Amino acid sequence: MVKLARFRKTAEKYCTDPVVNLLAKTGVTPNALTWFGFLIAVGAAVLAALGYMLAAGLVLLFGSYFDMLDGSLARKTGKVSRFGEVLDSTLDRLSEGVLLIGLLYWFSVVGSTLGVVLAGFTLLSSLVVSYIRAKAEIMKLECTEGLFTRPERVIVLAIGLLINQVVIALAVVAAFSAFTVGQRLYHVWRQLK
């Protein structure tokens, strides 16, 4: 798990540094990027709700890039703030939730009970993955464990949208998110023993 976390950080840094260096020379704030990324996620959710899965996948990937930029820009420009962290975390959860609600709507329109159930379970399990980490950190515990965190969920959902295999993508995300909930609970339990 440590190697996976290290890989995530290295990949993010490689993808964001050139753009962050450019943005640091402008007046764009990290919080503005956070809001922009959220608005793009809302656009992806609307497209998914209307059944435009390929477009939703492309927009989701575009918006998720801004999610990687805001924290890096804050560190680069010295604008790291506690409110910025809360805003980023909140809008990350809302971005994920709004997309899944869009998919819930689409599946209800086309009459896919399986799709509705999977989208609902994915929404719940992905929020719990984040909640466990937040609760652990409040208790001053380390909790970055987890096979399927937000980047993995976004990538799998985007691929599912792009190739119009959303039910399969949701099944994968739901299963691995539930597994990650178990991983994180176990990790917290071991620290509290």
Salt bridges, closest charged atoms under 4 A:
ASP17 OD2 - LYS13 NZ 2.85
ASP67 OD2 - ARG150 NH1 2.56
ASP92 OD1 - ARG150 NH1 3.80
GLU96 OE1 - ARG150 NE 3.63
GLU96 OE2 - ARG153 NE 2.45
GLU137 OE2 - ARG133 NE 2.85
GLU142 OE1 - HIS187 NE2 2.85
GLU152 OE2 - ARG8 NE 2.55
